[in-house]
């Protein structure tokens, strides 16, 4: 009886220890929360990349001095969550000029083989991306894996020609560091993060 109690206590203690580690000392109950905590505490550097935009022009991923960039990861043929994210980015675009000049928005495709400038432009037209405050772009195929890894974005083919992926607004500061991650519909949170970085 006593041996069983000791064994049960060891198993329970080990389980609690593993749970404590897996939840970032109890602060994160999901991997997404853990990702956001890590970003807030470490401000990881993201690799710079030259992007091709919806007009066929080239754009540097990293913001210029005095700028902050909000990035969402999408693929243009997504019929659901990417369309919602585009609508949220349109709301953010509408608020930028009045409340956070210096914030630029990039909808960044993780499907560069499909998302050529024509597809990017169609997505941009649908959501009224103006190409000034907000543009739609794609990285090169070679740059994509490092970008996804550095932002902590997971993309899994769904078996139907689409993808399952996490969605968020990623705020990159003028030093090329990922400074905040907010929910795609948290427009106030995105603006607040950008304003802090633009001061």
Buried (B, 14 or more C-beta within 10 A) or exposed (E): EEEEEEEEEEEEEEEEEEEEEEBBEEEBEEBBEBBBBBBEEEBBEBBEBEBBBBBEEEBEBBBEEEBBBBBBBBBBBBEEBBBEBBEBBBEBBBBBEEBBEBBBBBBBBBBBEEBBBEBBBBBBEBBEBEBEBBBBBBBEEEBBEEBBEBBBBBBEEEEEEBBEBBBBBBBBBBEBBBBBBBBBBBBEBBBBBBBEBBE
